[in-house]
Amino acid sequence: MSATVACGDRRRLRVRVSGAVQGVGFRPYVYGLATRYGLAGFVINGPDGVTIEVEGDRASEFAAALPLEAPPLARIDHICVQETAALAAKDFSIGTSEGGRLSTRIVADAATCQQCLGELFDPESRHYLYPFISCSHCGPRYTIAERLPYDRRNTVMEAFRLCAACVAEYVDPANRRFHAEAIACPTCGPRLSHGINAIVAAIAGGQIVAIKGLGGYQLLCDARNQGAVQRLRSRKQRLEKPFAVMVGSIERVNEIADANASELALLESIARPVVLLATRNHLAPGIAPGLSRVGVMLPVAPLHHLIFHALRSTGAWLEGPGPVIVATSANLCGEPLLIDNAQALRRLEGIADLVVTHDREILTRADDSVVSVVAGRPQFIRRARGYVPEPIRLARSVPPVLAVGGALKSTVTITRDSEAFVSQHIGDLDTAEGICVFEETIRHLTSTLDVEPVVIAHDLHPNMASTRFAEASGRAQVAVQHHHAHAAAVIAEHGHAGPALALVLDGHGFGSDSGNWGGELLLCEGTRCRRIGHFAPLQMPGGDRAVREPWRMASAILQSLGRGNEIGPRFAAQRQVERVQALLDQPGGATTTSAGRLFDAAAALLGIASVQSYEGEAAMKLEALVRRTAIFDAGWTIDGGVLSLRPLFARLIADKIDAADGAGLFHGTFAAACIDWVTRSARTTGVNTVVLSGGCFLNVVLADEIQRGCSSVGLMPLMPRQLPPNDGGLSLGQAWIAALQIAEQPSALEGTA
């Protein structure tokens, strides 16, 4: 496609634009801008991004205007402008993509835009009620792209030959589907296996429906139907872990939850994450048992909009509150998200009453992202669809590194120049299926980025699947201690140079002494990390079983307070109580410095949770009870860098306070103790920057109190913002430490950090 322009004073500029500029309507945007300024030349996708040459007397105006009106999904990192010889060109065209080594990137999938929504429900539109409508500003990207450049031939859409009407839109510079690679219509595009009416009838009838979403299959049911919710829990083997729900519009959010302006803005963002909101308890009790917040999302894909449109027309929702549906990943608990049609039909047979497939493949699975607002700013709980593969900018250019993360909430990171590409949430690596997805993710990300890593960074733990992968790779390796990686991820994200204290609070990490760490105060600088403090070690009767059974950690607390005789009466319902008492009486048992296990112990001692069916359940239910925090001023001791909360636990037990007051006292005192601990260390070391990371910082009460407390005493807290504080951020920290180590010792690519 080309446009002829008039000749005038000739000046020709070559403009190279790097960033997320492919698959976002950038070439059509450039075409329109060049036409507006009466310029000749061309625009093409290339390995570095987009290359433009413009010729005419207003070429400089074009270059100045280029970054100002870019398409909504575009992310411009750099623009390089060079003058070149004029060619007396007479028109402007969109050229064929160039090959070569890649340094551009694909953008994330985007929620349906308002213009497409208007067409979706316009009876005069040829896209009327079509569940795969999209344009240059919305729709699938990363999940359907096989490789770069982002052209239709390199996506799953190559299987769908465009009809004449779609071709006309695709080649029309005035149309917003001009070079929109996922373009489709009812005549030539993908099709659903079942109609919308069948889906809606099943949901309204209390059934469970599986649909193929943008990044994988989802399970849907009526979120106000307790019977349907409980059947879903039973079939999915998900006893208590909360479900996310979807509402049809932003106006319906306040029917089920309280949301502030920041939270509403997140809900409506292009990424369409699940946002944790304060619940109004107007849903089935089985949605989020024992919790004060519920995950809420708005429709992402056209199919979601069509389902809500049809639900609102059924009898149950014609008047009063609008429909709310559970929207959760379609898999058995602990298994990877399903993306293949045949697998979905087979694996979901006993879970979903209706499985709705379609014939547009998903190449890269991507769960829904989950976000909360902490201290007025977004914080990831899970980073995936809508955000990946947007890179994290690094403070310097680094060698290509592959970092393989940990065992839980796995992600991988690949560095390229001054960017770190952190994969979507993969999940836990405790099943063969999970490991296969982990390896697939590495292959796809490496291929897409056209990177050959010189080193693989991994956790210090020798028995993790990710560590075994690194060891079997035949490449040079760098092992990074778990909590050091947590700290380094935040340091890398913020581009911090110089020393930093790091308060890392989580459930478990393999220590440099082979111990079970989890409540650590570190001093970090460059590749170096020194443990300058930790929580007082506590027995873990039964080892890993104590993670699943908080009453065991509560028993360890009682034993440490000289009140072991109370274990039996308090936990008489537990069959192993006598065995646990015997274990606690034996010397040399497993111990931990874990902060997470202290939350478990408090929950069990306050009668909130003695056992847990999912990771973090006891701590989340403890947090949910906090109405206000209080501080027991004598609730902790610090001796030689070791922080003990034994006085706080003695108070919780002695006073026999109710669960809500106890939860508030525990959170307030825990935070105050950490602030005191960090403040003393800052005075001793002269370091005022404090990194706050680890899974415990998903606790909104704790994160807010510690962050504000550090600021109030003159410290500079750094929180993770672009990645979760949990193990989802580990791979970035591993990659950063490995890259720095290579820079310091380029001849020694093997080592331990």
VOGU-3710 file (C-alpha; in Angstrom, 3 decimals, decimal comma):
1> msatvacgdr> 0,000/0,000/0,000  1,383/3,402/-0,922  0,349/7,057/-0,995  1,665/9,564/-3,536  2,892/12,915/-2,257  3,813/16,187/-3,876  7,437/17,219/-4,380  8,948/20,173/-2,503  12,224/20,860/-0,736  13,662/17,398/-0,250
11> rrlrvrvsga> 15,158/16,126/3,008  15,335/12,407/3,819  15,572/10,976/7,347  16,093/7,390/8,467  14,284/6,781/11,762  14,761/3,614/13,784  12,294/2,956/16,600  12,928/0,242/19,195  10,584/-1,107/21,824  7,175/-2,756/21,665
21> vqgvgfrpyv> 6,317/-1,434/18,221  5,254/-4,544/16,310  1,698/-5,823/16,317  0,333/-2,609/17,833  -0,668/-0,665/14,735  2,595/1,271/14,646  3,206/0,955/10,905  -0,321/2,188/10,058  0,209/5,022/12,546  3,481/5,966/10,814
31> yglatrygla> 1,756/5,762/7,423  -0,958/8,156/8,566  1,544/10,551/10,129  3,702/10,594/6,990  0,645/11,233/4,866  -0,389/14,106/7,139  3,006/15,773/6,666  3,090/15,070/2,923  6,158/12,818/3,077  7,432/10,043/0,824
41> gfvingpdgv> 9,334/6,979/2,013  8,486/3,688/3,704  8,022/1,894/7,026  8,920/-1,736/7,721  9,149/-4,130/10,648  12,689/-5,281/11,254  14,767/-7,198/13,770  15,428/-4,014/15,779  11,849/-2,747/15,824  10,538/-0,456/13,108
51> tievegdras> 12,598/1,275/10,416  11,203/4,401/8,753  12,534/6,563/5,962  10,732/9,833/5,264  11,486/12,362/2,571  10,085/15,853/2,195  10,260/19,383/3,544  8,414/18,474/6,785  10,513/15,440/7,694  11,795/17,072/10,896
61> efaaalplea> 8,248/17,845/12,036  7,382/14,193/11,463  10,304/13,038/13,634  9,284/15,403/16,448  5,640/14,277/16,335  6,382/10,526/16,099  6,479/9,690/19,852  3,602/11,988/20,779  0,618/10,169/19,283  1,734/6,543/19,250
71> pplaridhic> -0,910/3,753/19,393  -2,134/2,756/22,871  -0,293/-0,585/22,975  3,032/0,788/21,683  5,993/1,212/24,036  8,830/3,269/22,547  12,213/2,688/24,171  14,452/4,611/21,792  14,297/6,662/18,590  17,394/7,155/16,433
81> vqetaalaak> 17,221/9,743/13,624  19,842/10,029/10,877  19,914/12,136/7,740  20,428/10,259/4,488  20,563/11,064/0,792  17,289/12,093/-0,836  15,943/9,682/-3,449  13,271/11,853/-5,058  10,686/9,329/-3,870  7,084/10,094/-4,707
91> dfsigtsegg> 5,031/7,922/-2,394  4,969/6,395/1,088  4,535/2,654/1,532  4,443/-0,131/4,091  7,133/-2,624/3,152  7,797/-6,291/3,820  9,426/-7,155/7,153  13,214/-7,539/7,281  15,012/-10,553/8,703  18,105/-10,654/10,899
101> rlstrivada> 18,990/-11,036/14,575  16,104/-9,820/16,672  16,177/-7,092/19,280  12,517/-6,091/19,209  9,701/-7,764/21,137  6,089/-8,884/21,051  3,571/-7,026/23,185  1,206/-8,560/25,713  -2,354/-9,591/24,953  -4,826/-6,735/25,364
111> atcqqclgel> -8,466/-6,596/26,439  -11,148/-5,816/23,858  -11,131/-2,100/23,001  -14,199/0,159/23,045  -14,349/0,427/19,249  -14,453/-3,352/18,848  -17,061/-3,575/21,613  -19,215/-1,102/19,716  -19,023/-3,290/16,612  -19,575/-6,468/18,612
121> fdpesrhyly> -23,058/-5,307/19,575  -23,897/-3,357/16,404  -26,383/-5,339/14,251  -25,117/-3,458/11,186  -21,497/-4,554/11,708  -20,143/-7,608/9,955  -18,492/-8,464/13,286  -21,841/-8,463/15,110  -21,715/-10,944/18,025  -18,462/-12,420/16,688
131> pfiscshcgp> -16,398/-13,761/19,640  -13,008/-13,216/17,944  -13,295/-9,571/16,970  -10,037/-7,608/17,352  -8,027/-4,791/15,813  -4,622/-3,119/16,050  -5,459/-1,896/19,548  -6,686/-5,105/21,191  -6,784/-8,873/21,132  -4,235/-11,698/21,358
141> rytiaerlpy> -0,550/-11,058/20,751  1,991/-12,961/22,850  -0,164/-16,063/23,289  -0,555/-16,602/19,517  2,890/-15,534/18,263  5,393/-18,212/17,296  8,285/-15,882/16,488  9,243/-12,372/15,409  8,775/-10,252/13,378  5,146/-10,058/14,452
151> drrntvmeaf> 3,514/-10,741/11,082  0,456/-12,887/10,456  2,580/-15,643/8,909  4,419/-15,978/12,238  1,245/-16,437/14,302  -1,462/-19,072/14,593  -3,638/-16,819/12,407  -1,707/-18,054/9,386  -4,153/-20,987/9,388  -7,073/-18,653/8,588
161> rlcaacvaey> -7,060/-17,282/5,046  -8,543/-13,802/4,946  -11,817/-13,252/3,115  -12,201/-10,366/0,676  -13,785/-8,088/3,284  -10,977/-8,709/5,791  -8,333/-8,202/3,099  -9,908/-4,846/2,278  -9,610/-3,757/5,927  -6,112/-5,200/6,261
171> vdpanrrfha> -4,737/-3,150/3,359  -6,670/0,068/4,021  -4,467/2,649/5,805  -7,566/4,471/7,021  -8,897/1,373/8,797  -7,844/0,513/12,340  -7,418/-3,113/11,186  -4,741/-2,039/8,732  -2,065/-4,723/9,190  -3,842/-6,030/12,301
181> eaiacptcgp> -2,402/-9,551/12,311  -5,172/-11,217/14,367  -7,934/-9,866/12,102  -10,846/-12,281/11,597  -14,586/-12,355/10,926  -17,418/-14,913/10,927  -16,692/-15,732/7,287  -12,987/-16,553/7,519  -11,984/-16,674/11,175  -12,035/-19,014/14,179
191> rlshginaiv> -15,290/-20,520/15,419  -16,660/-21,693/18,756  -17,712/-25,297/19,278  -20,897/-24,163/21,079  -23,164/-21,157/20,821  -23,445/-18,418/23,435  -26,986/-19,520/24,335  -25,749/-22,981/25,301  -23,019/-21,487/27,508  -25,424/-19,117/29,232
201> aaiaggqiva> -28,091/-21,777/29,746  -25,526/-23,992/31,469  -24,289/-21,208/33,784  -27,832/-20,075/34,630  -28,729/-23,699/35,337  -26,002/-24,047/37,968  -23,602/-25,975/35,764  -19,844/-25,584/35,334  -18,607/-24,446/31,934  -15,051/-24,534/30,570
211> ikglggyqll> -14,193/-21,974/27,890  -11,014/-21,400/25,936  -9,826/-17,913/26,882  -6,904/-15,795/25,662  -4,184/-17,629/27,554  -5,847/-20,941/28,384  -9,027/-22,645/29,467  -11,148/-21,131/32,234  -13,873/-22,620/34,404  -17,028/-20,558/34,855
221> cdarnqgavq> -20,068/-20,879/37,085  -22,595/-18,649/38,851  -20,701/-17,008/41,727  -23,902/-16,556/43,750  -24,880/-20,227/43,500  -23,297/-21,957/46,490  -24,135/-25,401/45,140  -22,357/-24,683/41,857  -19,342/-23,217/43,670  -19,056/-26,238/45,971
231> rlrsrkqrle> -19,342/-28,655/43,056  -16,538/-26,778/41,331  -14,395/-27,009/44,470  -15,025/-30,727/44,793  -14,337/-31,515/41,129  -11,277/-29,262/40,888  -9,959/-30,599/44,235  -9,605/-27,052/45,513  -10,993/-27,168/49,032  -10,532/-23,611/50,331
241> kpfavmvgsi> -8,285/-21,599/48,012  -10,204/-18,505/46,853  -11,766/-18,185/43,412  -11,617/-15,032/41,305  -14,887/-13,662/39,978  -15,829/-11,631/36,915  -18,453/-8,891/36,664  -19,856/-7,517/33,438  -18,886/-3,862/33,830  -17,095/-1,408/36,097
251> ervneiadan> -20,480/-0,111/37,296  -21,234/-3,546/38,790  -18,087/-3,797/40,903  -19,552/-1,980/43,917  -22,334/-4,573/44,146  -19,830/-7,107/45,463  -16,751/-5,167/46,652  -15,405/-1,812/47,805  -12,896/-0,272/45,385  -10,982/2,993/45,418
261> aselallesi> -9,928/5,005/42,367  -6,587/3,194/42,000  -8,249/-0,197/42,115  -10,935/0,787/39,610  -8,259/2,086/37,239  -6,425/-1,240/37,466  -9,623/-3,140/36,711  -10,177/-1,089/33,561  -6,574/-1,162/32,361  -5,712/-2,819/29,047
271> arpvvllatr> -4,136/-5,747/30,912  -7,416/-6,541/32,737  -5,866/-8,252/35,784  -7,674/-9,801/38,697  -7,654/-7,115/41,424  -8,013/-7,982/45,109  -10,774/-5,880/46,667  -12,472/-5,664/50,052  -15,459/-7,973/49,785  -19,036/-7,025/50,647
281> nhlapgiapg> -19,895/-10,700/51,212  -22,657/-10,684/48,601  -21,398/-13,815/46,850  -21,613/-17,520/47,612  -19,791/-18,244/50,897  -17,554/-20,719/49,089  -15,907/-18,070/46,883  -13,241/-16,921/49,368  -13,795/-18,749/52,681  -12,496/-16,900/55,727
291> lsrvgvmlpv> -11,000/-14,030/53,731  -11,774/-10,319/53,710  -10,834/-9,739/50,068  -12,064/-11,170/46,802  -10,345/-11,214/43,410  -12,425/-9,324/40,845  -11,912/-8,883/37,119  -13,743/-7,373/34,163  -14,367/-9,143/30,831  -11,154/-9,607/28,865
301> aplhhlifha> -12,116/-11,210/25,554  -15,164/-10,685/23,305  -16,473/-14,077/24,425  -16,691/-12,818/28,026  -18,678/-9,762/26,893  -21,062/-11,940/24,892  -21,657/-14,221/27,876  -22,540/-11,301/30,157  -24,713/-9,688/27,482  -26,710/-12,893/27,184
311> lrstgawleg> -26,819/-13,551/30,955  -28,379/-10,135/31,546  -31,196/-11,147/29,233  -32,099/-14,256/31,228  -34,794/-14,275/33,887  -32,577/-14,358/36,985  -30,759/-11,133/36,097  -33,368/-9,032/34,302  -33,720/-6,913/37,453  -31,619/-6,266/40,548
321> pgpvivatsa> -27,903/-7,130/40,887  -26,096/-8,156/37,730  -24,577/-11,568/37,060  -21,257/-12,512/38,649  -19,364/-15,582/37,486  -16,446/-17,519/38,880  -13,526/-17,297/36,424  -10,748/-19,669/37,451  -8,073/-21,612/35,611  -9,310/-24,877/34,102
331> nlcgepllid> -7,006/-27,455/35,588  -6,772/-29,794/38,514  -5,210/-28,180/41,555  -1,446/-27,918/41,076  -1,399/-28,790/37,371  -0,515/-26,391/34,513  -3,169/-24,390/32,701  -4,734/-26,294/29,792  -4,413/-24,859/26,275  -4,864/-27,847/23,947
341> naqalrrleg> -8,388/-28,752/22,780  -7,960/-32,518/22,897  -6,354/-32,385/26,345  -9,089/-30,077/27,601  -11,863/-32,387/26,434  -10,138/-35,322/28,103  -8,879/-33,724/31,326  -11,981/-31,637/32,031  -14,481/-34,413/31,458  -15,060/-34,921/35,147
351> iadlvvthdr> -14,870/-31,212/36,051  -16,899/-29,229/33,520  -20,456/-30,021/32,435  -19,773/-28,228/29,140  -16,395/-27,724/27,441  -16,347/-24,934/24,837  -13,416/-25,088/22,435  -12,465/-23,111/19,345  -10,010/-23,588/16,489  -7,586/-20,705/17,190
361> eiltraddsv> -4,576/-22,278/18,830  -2,876/-20,940/21,958  0,895/-21,246/21,609  1,894/-19,764/24,970  -0,233/-20,339/28,062  -0,771/-17,327/30,303  -2,821/-17,328/33,499  -4,734/-14,248/34,575  -2,512/-11,745/36,350  -3,393/-10,916/39,971
371> vsvvagrpqf> -2,705/-7,503/41,491  -3,499/-5,648/44,713  -2,993/-2,040/45,766  -0,513/-1,605/48,622  0,283/1,838/50,014  -1,534/3,379/47,050  0,481/1,539/44,402  -0,089/-1,712/42,460  1,667/-4,845/43,663  1,730/-8,079/41,712
381> irrargyvpe> 0,677/-11,348/43,280  0,921/-13,136/39,934  2,315/-11,578/36,741  1,160/-13,189/33,511  -1,480/-12,341/30,879  -1,606/-8,684/29,950  1,877/-7,863/31,279  4,194/-10,522/29,854  6,468/-10,216/27,869  6,943/-6,523/28,747
391> pirlarsvpp> 10,609/-6,341/29,887  12,092/-4,800/32,990  14,669/-2,135/32,190  18,049/-2,720/33,789  20,516/-0,073/34,893  23,153/-1,368/32,477  23,610/-3,648/29,512  24,409/-7,203/30,618  25,427/-10,490/28,965  22,649/-12,911/27,956
401> vlavggalks> 21,674/-14,904/31,038  18,974/-17,516/31,592  17,731/-17,691/35,187  15,447/-20,584/36,097  13,868/-19,432/39,362  12,774/-21,658/42,216  10,361/-24,538/42,796  7,142/-22,673/43,601  5,396/-19,946/41,586  8,082/-20,532/39,002
411> tvtitrdsea> 9,168/-18,002/36,395  12,248/-17,819/34,197  14,162/-14,722/33,129  16,280/-14,053/30,045  18,397/-10,926/29,781  19,103/-9,166/26,496  21,245/-6,051/26,543  19,677/-3,737/29,146  16,376/-5,614/29,376  15,224/-8,529/31,506
421> fvsqhigdld> 12,340/-10,590/30,148  10,584/-12,365/33,008  8,249/-15,104/31,825  4,632/-15,473/32,705  3,791/-17,336/35,917  4,528/-21,007/35,212  3,402/-22,516/38,516  4,929/-25,129/40,782  7,515/-27,600/39,485  6,364/-30,577/41,531
431> taegicvfee> 4,723/-32,486/38,661  5,989/-33,854/35,347  3,484/-31,618/33,552  4,767/-28,555/35,384  8,370/-29,326/34,433  7,354/-29,789/30,781  5,700/-26,350/30,760  8,797/-24,881/32,428  11,010/-26,285/29,673  8,574/-25,198/26,922
441> tirhltstld> 8,609/-21,665/28,326  12,403/-21,541/28,209  12,474/-22,765/24,606  9,811/-20,307/23,445  11,259/-17,272/25,240  14,803/-18,034/24,072  13,642/-18,504/20,493  11,402/-15,433/20,460  14,141/-13,192/21,811  16,795/-14,782/19,575
451> vepvviahdl> 19,146/-15,119/22,555  21,802/-17,722/23,338  22,508/-17,527/27,105  26,139/-17,721/28,182  25,248/-18,852/31,689  22,321/-20,326/33,618  21,532/-18,959/37,081  19,658/-21,145/39,553  18,769/-21,555/43,208  21,337/-22,834/45,671
461> hpnmastrfa> 19,045/-25,750/46,617  20,527/-28,887/45,021  17,272/-30,847/44,658  15,029/-28,376/42,860  13,829/-29,347/39,384  15,093/-25,989/38,115  18,555/-26,648/39,583  18,654/-30,091/37,966  17,690/-28,500/34,636  20,599/-26,064/34,935
471> easgraqvav> 23,051/-28,810/35,848  21,917/-30,975/32,904  22,193/-28,108/30,410  25,936/-28,373/29,934  26,238/-24,593/30,255  28,165/-22,570/32,797  26,174/-22,025/35,980  25,825/-19,541/38,795  24,038/-20,611/41,977  22,329/-17,805/43,905
481> qhhhahaaav> 21,067/-18,135/47,473  17,278/-17,865/47,666  16,922/-14,746/49,815  19,798/-12,999/48,092  17,834/-13,488/44,838  14,719/-11,978/46,442  16,718/-8,892/47,394  18,547/-8,670/44,062  15,271/-8,717/42,115  14,155/-5,511/43,818
491> iaehghagpa> 17,584/-3,925/43,474  17,589/-4,720/39,733  14,062/-3,430/39,218  14,819/-0,099/40,898  18,276/0,255/39,318  19,753/0,786/42,772  23,523/1,185/42,934  25,488/0,836/46,141  24,810/-1,098/49,329  21,340/-1,953/50,622
501> lalvldghgf> 19,878/-3,682/53,614  17,333/-6,356/52,710  14,522/-7,551/54,952  13,368/-10,783/53,328  10,379/-12,493/54,900  9,032/-15,707/53,397  8,170/-19,311/54,079  11,287/-21,176/53,117  14,596/-20,849/51,317  17,698/-23,004/51,279
511> gsdsgnwgge> 20,367/-21,145/53,253  24,065/-20,885/52,500  24,587/-23,048/55,598  22,088/-25,593/54,194  19,594/-24,478/56,812  15,917/-23,634/56,482  15,860/-19,818/56,229  12,906/-17,472/55,884  13,203/-14,416/58,135  16,449/-12,752/57,078
521> lllcegtrcr> 18,227/-9,433/57,352  20,907/-9,142/54,684  23,526/-6,594/53,658  23,861/-6,581/49,871  26,258/-4,821/47,520  26,929/-5,895/43,954  27,330/-9,665/43,874  28,040/-9,845/47,594  25,549/-10,621/50,325  26,090/-11,048/54,053
531> righfaplqm> 23,556/-12,386/56,527  23,593/-9,899/59,403  20,465/-11,087/61,183  17,663/-13,625/61,251  14,625/-14,644/63,259  15,257/-16,860/66,270  15,300/-20,500/65,097  12,159/-22,476/65,893  11,659/-26,217/65,821  9,700/-27,690/62,883
541> pggdravrep> 8,219/-30,931/64,242  7,658/-33,236/61,309  9,712/-31,115/58,882  7,759/-30,137/55,766  4,568/-31,479/57,290  4,640/-28,502/59,659  4,113/-26,258/56,630  0,753/-27,902/55,950  -0,230/-28,155/59,618  0,188/-24,855/61,496
551> wrmasailqs> -0,734/-26,488/64,811  2,717/-28,106/64,740  4,410/-24,676/64,640  2,103/-23,509/67,423  3,228/-26,545/69,421  6,855/-25,545/68,839  6,062/-22,074/70,204  4,463/-23,568/73,309  7,488/-25,808/73,807  9,872/-22,834/73,460
561> lgrgneigpr> 7,891/-20,965/76,132  8,164/-23,878/78,568  4,473/-24,691/78,135  4,774/-27,990/76,310  2,222/-29,498/78,689  -0,457/-27,376/76,974  0,102/-28,905/73,531  -2,077/-31,960/74,151  -5,122/-30,099/75,539  -4,955/-27,339/72,907
571> faaqrqverv> -4,648/-29,663/69,927  -6,375/-32,785/71,176  -8,223/-33,115/67,841  -4,927/-33,763/66,025  -4,120/-37,467/65,839  -0,359/-36,895/65,801  -0,278/-34,661/68,865  1,557/-37,170/71,070  4,066/-37,841/68,311  4,710/-34,121/67,899
581> qalldqpgga> 5,257/-33,712/71,644  7,814/-36,503/71,490  9,583/-34,902/68,517  9,815/-31,591/70,346  11,401/-33,297/73,328  14,145/-34,772/71,136  17,288/-32,712/70,481  18,634/-32,145/66,985  15,366/-31,839/65,094  14,724/-29,590/62,100
591> tttsagrlfd> 14,575/-25,848/62,803  13,628/-22,800/60,769  14,043/-19,032/60,851  10,948/-18,640/58,643  8,713/-15,613/59,086  5,877/-17,453/57,371  5,875/-20,201/59,968  5,425/-17,576/62,713  2,222/-16,420/61,011  1,113/-20,058/60,880
601> aaaallgias> 1,825/-20,487/64,576  -0,132/-17,347/65,487  -3,114/-18,479/63,408  -3,172/-21,859/65,114  -2,753/-20,444/68,633  -5,638/-18,030/68,015  -7,870/-20,860/66,796  -8,038/-19,552/63,226  -6,438/-22,431/61,307  -4,847/-25,632/62,590
611> vqsyegeaam> -4,315/-27,130/59,128  -4,226/-25,572/55,678  -5,261/-26,800/52,244  -3,235/-24,264/50,243  -0,038/-22,298/50,708  -0,507/-19,241/52,904  -4,053/-20,104/53,978  -3,464/-19,670/57,715  -1,614/-16,365/57,247  -4,268/-15,017/54,874
621> klealvrrta> -7,069/-15,858/57,293  -5,088/-14,261/60,114  -4,665/-11,096/58,050  -8,370/-11,089/57,142  -9,324/-10,691/60,798  -7,265/-7,529/61,373  -9,569/-4,591/62,169  -6,831/-2,381/63,572  -3,244/-3,024/64,584  -1,778/-2,646/68,065
631> ifdagwtidg> 1,784/-2,869/69,364  2,961/-4,759/72,425  6,021/-2,646/73,208  7,813/-5,441/75,040  6,884/-8,005/72,409  10,328/-8,716/70,987  14,016/-8,929/71,757  17,057/-8,413/69,520  20,307/-10,025/70,559  23,328/-10,273/68,264
641> gvlslrplfa> 21,173/-9,631/65,213  18,690/-12,365/66,174  15,072/-11,196/66,427  12,811/-13,156/68,780  9,036/-12,684/69,078  8,779/-15,007/72,058  7,359/-12,269/74,351  4,623/-11,525/71,811  3,563/-15,166/71,667  3,587/-15,367/75,455
651> rliadkidaa> 1,197/-12,400/75,513  -1,113/-13,934/72,906  -1,388/-17,112/74,939  -1,561/-15,593/78,396  -4,234/-13,002/77,691  -6,541/-15,400/75,823  -7,647/-12,509/73,640  -10,147/-13,071/70,867  -8,906/-13,908/67,392  -9,485/-10,480/65,813
661> dgaglfhgtf> -7,697/-8,575/68,580  -4,917/-11,144/68,558  -4,500/-10,804/64,799  -4,209/-7,028/65,129  -1,719/-7,299/67,983  0,370/-9,863/66,106  0,553/-7,815/62,909  1,270/-4,516/64,668  3,959/-5,948/66,920  5,547/-8,021/64,164
671> aaacidwvtr> 5,864/-4,920/61,959  7,192/-2,781/64,803  9,795/-5,415/65,664  10,984/-5,538/62,040  11,237/-1,745/61,863  13,273/-1,674/65,080  15,515/-4,457/63,750  16,150/-2,697/60,453  16,669/0,697/62,109  19,340/-0,660/64,438
681> sarttgvntv> 21,118/-2,309/61,516  20,951/0,898/59,485  22,666/2,771/62,329  25,327/0,070/62,634  26,086/-0,214/58,923  25,397/3,353/57,803  23,148/1,986/55,029  19,730/3,661/54,771  18,258/1,902/51,730  16,101/-1,076/52,735
691> vlsggcflnv> 14,786/-3,678/50,314  11,521/-5,306/51,421  10,768/-8,613/49,737  9,608/-12,201/50,178  6,158/-13,761/50,090  5,122/-12,351/53,484  4,988/-8,912/51,853  1,877/-10,029/49,977  0,246/-9,345/53,346  -1,144/-5,841/52,785
701> vladeiqrgc> -1,236/-4,946/56,494  2,363/-6,013/57,052  3,699/-4,419/53,854  1,993/-1,104/54,532  3,054/-0,911/58,186  6,709/-1,816/57,560  7,048/0,447/54,535  5,532/3,448/56,350  7,518/2,667/59,478  10,826/2,593/57,593
711> ssvglmplmp> 10,013/5,895/55,891  9,083/7,521/59,206  12,543/6,852/60,666  14,354/8,253/57,642  15,054/5,044/55,752  14,361/4,550/52,035  12,289/1,383/51,531  12,290/-0,299/48,124  9,347/-2,582/47,354  8,892/-4,801/44,300
721> rqlppndggl> 6,509/-3,096/41,860  7,022/-4,769/38,492  7,184/-8,308/39,889  5,618/-10,118/42,865  7,527/-10,148/46,170  7,078/-13,930/46,305  9,062/-16,542/44,379  7,672/-15,200/41,100  10,451/-12,595/41,255  13,336/-14,937/42,092
731> slgqawiaal> 14,494/-15,473/38,512  15,109/-11,755/37,960  17,308/-11,592/41,065  19,238/-14,678/39,975  19,783/-13,196/36,519  21,025/-9,881/37,915  23,528/-11,498/40,282  24,809/-13,791/37,540  25,177/-10,878/35,111  27,099/-8,834/37,678
741> qiaeqpsale> 29,330/-11,803/38,465  30,187/-12,231/34,776  30,995/-8,522/34,564  33,302/-8,784/37,573  34,942/-12,054/36,476  34,339/-12,545/32,747  36,738/-15,476/32,595  35,011/-17,381/35,401  31,465/-18,274/34,393  30,942/-20,869/37,087
751> gta> 30,447/-20,015/40,714  28,159/-19,412/43,616  26,700/-16,101/44,757
//
